[in-house]
């Protein structure tokens, strides 16, 4: 199965389940950018429950922009804030120390475009998961793609994903299980079992 999907910032579990169950990935890079999506946002499990992490972008709704042309607003110290949030949320998780040094460069290198950040983020996550995939980038936008399973709807924050299996999270006893968070939540809690978990999830 070939999968057509949006590159997002530390994708959620439904997003990554579609990715690891595909034969090859086509990244949609020819679409118009839309606000209120996971293109520049991920959700983690903090001490007070679900915590959104948003990458600030320079974007105006008046002038439509291609996703690949949208720049990050690097005036804010968003990378430092995100890194500290991950430390606060996951320092007590079983596999935080195992992966955090591999992920640290994403929070130290300055990126100009949100798409470049998301693609590099994805490559690092594949290394952490030890998953090998063939990836491509789209060259044209197709409203109804041929010969590919279209998972682009997963980029929408209001999309309801299929029910996902339970796993132990750091603050489960405090707030209960929160499904479909960032892949980082699964990675820090389940470590090497993450790929098997993702392959079991319904698409």
C-alpha positions as a LaTeX table, in Angstrom:
\begin{tabular}{lrrr}
\hline
Residue & $x$ (\AA) & $y$ (\AA) & $z$ (\AA) \\
\hline
Unk1 & 0.00 & 0.00 & 0.00 \\
Unk2 & 1.26 & 3.44 & $-0.98$ \\
Unk3 & 0.26 & 6.10 & 1.52 \\
Unk4 & $-0.31$ & 9.82 & 0.82 \\
Unk5 & 0.08 & 11.89 & 3.97 \\
Unk6 & 1.01 & 15.34 & 5.27 \\
Unk7 & 4.34 & 15.77 & 7.06 \\
Unk8 & 3.44 & 17.08 & 10.53 \\
Unk9 & 5.29 & 18.17 & 13.65 \\
Unk10 & 5.98 & 15.01 & 15.70 \\
Unk11 & 2.98 & 13.15 & 14.20 \\
Unk12 & 0.25 & 11.66 & 16.37 \\
Unk13 & $-0.22$ & 7.90 & 16.68 \\
Unk14 & $-2.96$ & 7.55 & 14.06 \\
Unk15 & $-0.68$ & 9.40 & 11.64 \\
Unk16 & 2.31 & 7.20 & 12.41 \\
Unk17 & 0.26 & 3.97 & 12.36 \\
Unk18 & $-0.66$ & 4.78 & 8.75 \\
Unk19 & 2.99 & 5.45 & 7.99 \\
Unk20 & 4.51 & 2.25 & 9.43 \\
Unk21 & 1.82 & 0.08 & 7.81 \\
Unk22 & 2.53 & 1.47 & 4.34 \\
Unk23 & 4.86 & 0.09 & 1.69 \\
Unk24 & 5.94 & 3.57 & 0.69 \\
Unk25 & 5.11 & 7.13 & 1.75 \\
Unk26 & 4.23 & 10.06 & $-0.46$ \\
Unk27 & 4.50 & 13.34 & 1.44 \\
Unk28 & 2.03 & 15.98 & 0.32 \\
Unk29 & 4.15 & 19.10 & $-0.26$ \\
Unk30 & 2.08 & 20.80 & $-2.99$ \\
Unk31 & $-0.97$ & 21.80 & $-0.97$ \\
Unk32 & $-1.98$ & 25.17 & 0.39 \\
Unk33 & $-1.15$ & 25.76 & 4.04 \\
Unk34 & $-4.11$ & 25.69 & 6.42 \\
Unk35 & $-4.23$ & 26.90 & 10.00 \\
Unk36 & $-5.66$ & 24.87 & 12.89 \\
Unk37 & $-3.98$ & 21.65 & 11.80 \\
Unk38 & $-1.19$ & 19.37 & 12.95 \\
Unk39 & 1.21 & 20.81 & 10.37 \\
Unk40 & 2.74 & 22.99 & 13.10 \\
Unk41 & 1.33 & 21.38 & 16.24 \\
Unk42 & 1.71 & 18.26 & 18.36 \\
Unk43 & 0.13 & 17.16 & 21.64 \\
Unk44 & 1.94 & 15.57 & 24.57 \\
Unk45 & 0.93 & 14.37 & 28.05 \\
Unk46 & 1.96 & 16.89 & 30.70 \\
Unk47 & 1.44 & 16.86 & 34.45 \\
Unk48 & $-1.92$ & 18.65 & 34.01 \\
Unk49 & $-3.14$ & 16.54 & 31.08 \\
Unk50 & $-2.99$ & 17.10 & 27.33 \\
Unk51 & $-0.48$ & 19.80 & 26.41 \\
Unk52 & $-0.29$ & 21.32 & 22.90 \\
Unk53 & 3.08 & 22.38 & 21.50 \\
Unk54 & 2.77 & 24.79 & 18.59 \\
Unk55 & 5.50 & 25.96 & 16.23 \\
Unk56 & 4.86 & 29.68 & 15.49 \\
Unk57 & 4.65 & 30.46 & 11.78 \\
Unk58 & 4.50 & 33.63 & 9.68 \\
Unk59 & 1.28 & 33.15 & 7.79 \\
Unk60 & $-1.56$ & 35.35 & 6.60 \\
Unk61 & $-4.95$ & 33.91 & 5.67 \\
Unk62 & $-5.42$ & 36.75 & 3.17 \\
Unk63 & $-2.66$ & 35.58 & 0.86 \\
Unk64 & $-2.83$ & 31.84 & 0.29 \\
Unk65 & 0.54 & 30.18 & 0.63 \\
Unk66 & 1.84 & 26.79 & $-0.31$ \\
Unk67 & 2.73 & 24.65 & 2.68 \\
Unk68 & 6.35 & 24.48 & 1.52 \\
Unk69 & 6.61 & 28.30 & 1.49 \\
Unk70 & 5.43 & 28.94 & 5.07 \\
Unk71 & 8.21 & 30.22 & 7.32 \\
Unk72 & 8.72 & 29.65 & 11.03 \\
Unk73 & 8.56 & 32.72 & 13.27 \\
Unk74 & 11.89 & 32.20 & 14.99 \\
Unk75 & 11.76 & 35.40 & 17.04 \\
Unk76 & 10.20 & 33.40 & 19.86 \\
Unk77 & 12.28 & 30.85 & 21.75 \\
Unk78 & 9.79 & 28.16 & 20.90 \\
Unk79 & 12.41 & 25.37 & 20.59 \\
Unk80 & 13.67 & 25.93 & 24.13 \\
Unk81 & 10.12 & 26.00 & 25.44 \\
Unk82 & 9.20 & 22.76 & 23.63 \\
Unk83 & 12.32 & 21.00 & 24.84 \\
Unk84 & 11.68 & 22.04 & 28.45 \\
Unk85 & 8.08 & 20.85 & 28.12 \\
Unk86 & 9.28 & 17.43 & 26.96 \\
Unk87 & 11.72 & 17.22 & 29.85 \\
Unk88 & 9.01 & 18.15 & 32.34 \\
Unk89 & 6.50 & 15.70 & 30.86 \\
Unk90 & 8.70 & 12.68 & 30.19 \\
Unk91 & 11.85 & 12.77 & 32.34 \\
Unk92 & 10.33 & 10.00 & 34.48 \\
Unk93 & 9.28 & 7.85 & 31.50 \\
Unk94 & 11.14 & 4.54 & 30.94 \\
Unk95 & 12.84 & 5.50 & 27.65 \\
Unk96 & 13.28 & 9.28 & 27.85 \\
Unk97 & 17.03 & 9.11 & 28.42 \\
Unk98 & 17.41 & 6.55 & 25.65 \\
Unk99 & 16.00 & 8.83 & 22.93 \\
Unk100 & 16.28 & 12.45 & 24.01 \\
Unk101 & 19.89 & 12.95 & 22.85 \\
Unk102 & 18.94 & 11.70 & 19.37 \\
Unk103 & 16.07 & 14.18 & 19.23 \\
Unk104 & 17.93 & 17.14 & 20.76 \\
Unk105 & 19.34 & 18.47 & 17.42 \\
Unk106 & 15.79 & 19.31 & 16.30 \\
Unk107 & 15.60 & 21.81 & 19.14 \\
Unk108 & 19.04 & 23.32 & 18.55 \\
Unk109 & 19.10 & 23.76 & 14.78 \\
Unk110 & 17.21 & 26.76 & 13.43 \\
Unk111 & 14.83 & 25.96 & 10.58 \\
Unk112 & 13.47 & 28.56 & 8.18 \\
Unk113 & 10.48 & 26.61 & 6.86 \\
Unk114 & 7.96 & 24.49 & 8.77 \\
Unk115 & 8.00 & 21.81 & 6.06 \\
Unk116 & 11.79 & 21.36 & 6.37 \\
Unk117 & 11.46 & 20.99 & 10.14 \\
Unk118 & 8.71 & 18.38 & 9.79 \\
Unk119 & 10.60 & 16.33 & 7.21 \\
Unk120 & 13.77 & 16.27 & 9.32 \\
Unk121 & 11.67 & 15.47 & 12.37 \\
Unk122 & 10.22 & 12.49 & 10.50 \\
Unk123 & 13.65 & 11.16 & 9.48 \\
Unk124 & 14.90 & 11.29 & 13.07 \\
Unk125 & 11.78 & 9.49 & 14.30 \\
Unk126 & 12.31 & 6.70 & 11.77 \\
Unk127 & 15.84 & 6.27 & 13.12 \\
Unk128 & 14.54 & 6.11 & 16.70 \\
Unk129 & 11.91 & 3.54 & 15.72 \\
Unk130 & 14.42 & 1.67 & 13.53 \\
Unk131 & 11.91 & 1.62 & 10.68 \\
Unk132 & 12.99 & 1.62 & 7.04 \\
Unk133 & 10.60 & 3.21 & 4.57 \\
Unk134 & 10.74 & 4.46 & 1.01 \\
Unk135 & 9.58 & 8.08 & 0.92 \\
Unk136 & 8.71 & 10.44 & $-1.92$ \\
Unk137 & 7.45 & 14.00 & $-2.22$ \\
Unk138 & 4.48 & 14.92 & $-4.39$ \\
Unk139 & 5.17 & 16.99 & $-7.51$ \\
Unk140 & 1.57 & 18.09 & $-8.12$ \\
Unk141 & $-1.54$ & 18.43 & $-5.98$ \\
Unk142 & $-4.22$ & 15.82 & $-6.66$ \\
Unk143 & $-7.62$ & 16.28 & $-5.05$ \\
Unk144 & $-8.41$ & 12.63 & $-5.68$ \\
Unk145 & $-5.11$ & 10.73 & $-5.92$ \\
Unk146 & $-4.82$ & 7.54 & $-7.94$ \\
Unk147 & $-3.12$ & 4.36 & $-6.71$ \\
Unk148 & $-2.50$ & 5.76 & $-3.22$ \\
Unk149 & $-4.34$ & 5.45 & 0.06 \\
Unk150 & $-5.23$ & 9.03 & 1.01 \\
Unk151 & $-4.51$ & 9.73 & 4.69 \\
Unk152 & $-4.30$ & 13.52 & 4.33 \\
Unk153 & $-7.40$ & 13.92 & 6.50 \\
Unk154 & $-5.27$ & 12.95 & 9.51 \\
Unk155 & $-3.69$ & 16.42 & 9.44 \\
Unk156 & $-6.96$ & 17.94 & 10.68 \\
Unk157 & $-7.16$ & 18.51 & 14.42 \\
Unk158 & $-10.89$ & 17.76 & 14.49 \\
Unk159 & $-10.52$ & 14.39 & 12.75 \\
Unk160 & $-11.59$ & 11.53 & 15.01 \\
Unk161 & $-9.12$ & 8.68 & 14.78 \\
Unk162 & $-10.03$ & 5.03 & 15.25 \\
Unk163 & $-9.82$ & 3.69 & 18.81 \\
Unk164 & $-6.21$ & 3.05 & 19.80 \\
Unk165 & $-4.90$ & 0.41 & 22.21 \\
Unk166 & $-4.03$ & 1.31 & 25.78 \\
Unk167 & $-0.42$ & 1.60 & 26.95 \\
Unk168 & 0.99 & 2.93 & 30.23 \\
Unk169 & 1.64 & 6.68 & 30.27 \\
Unk170 & 3.55 & 8.67 & 32.91 \\
Unk171 & 0.47 & 10.38 & 34.35 \\
Unk172 & $-2.11$ & 7.61 & 33.73 \\
Unk173 & $-2.94$ & 7.33 & 37.44 \\
Unk174 & $-3.54$ & 11.08 & 37.61 \\
Unk175 & $-5.59$ & 11.75 & 34.47 \\
Unk176 & $-6.24$ & 8.36 & 32.86 \\
Unk177 & $-5.22$ & 7.17 & 29.41 \\
Unk178 & $-5.09$ & 9.88 & 26.72 \\
Unk179 & $-5.12$ & 8.33 & 23.21 \\
Unk180 & $-3.59$ & 9.54 & 19.96 \\
Unk181 & $-0.94$ & 11.87 & 21.35 \\
Unk182 & 2.38 & 12.62 & 19.67 \\
Unk183 & 4.55 & 9.68 & 18.64 \\
Unk184 & 6.95 & 10.98 & 21.31 \\
Unk185 & 4.51 & 9.90 & 24.04 \\
Unk186 & 4.59 & 6.32 & 22.75 \\
Unk187 & 8.32 & 6.36 & 22.13 \\
Unk188 & 9.27 & 7.59 & 25.61 \\
Unk189 & 6.87 & 5.15 & 27.29 \\
Unk190 & 7.18 & 2.04 & 25.12 \\
Unk191 & 10.62 & 2.37 & 23.53 \\
Unk192 & 11.49 & $-0.52$ & 21.19 \\
Unk193 & 7.91 & $-1.87$ & 21.43 \\
Unk194 & 6.58 & 1.23 & 19.66 \\
Unk195 & 6.71 & $-0.19$ & 16.13 \\
Unk196 & 4.81 & $-3.35$ & 17.12 \\
Unk197 & 2.19 & $-1.23$ & 18.86 \\
Unk198 & 1.72 & 0.94 & 15.74 \\
Unk199 & 1.43 & $-2.06$ & 13.43 \\
Unk200 & $-1.44$ & $-3.43$ & 15.57 \\
Unk201 & $-3.57$ & $-0.29$ & 15.29 \\
Unk202 & $-6.60$ & $-0.12$ & 12.93 \\
Unk203 & $-6.35$ & 2.30 & 10.03 \\
\hline
\end{tabular}
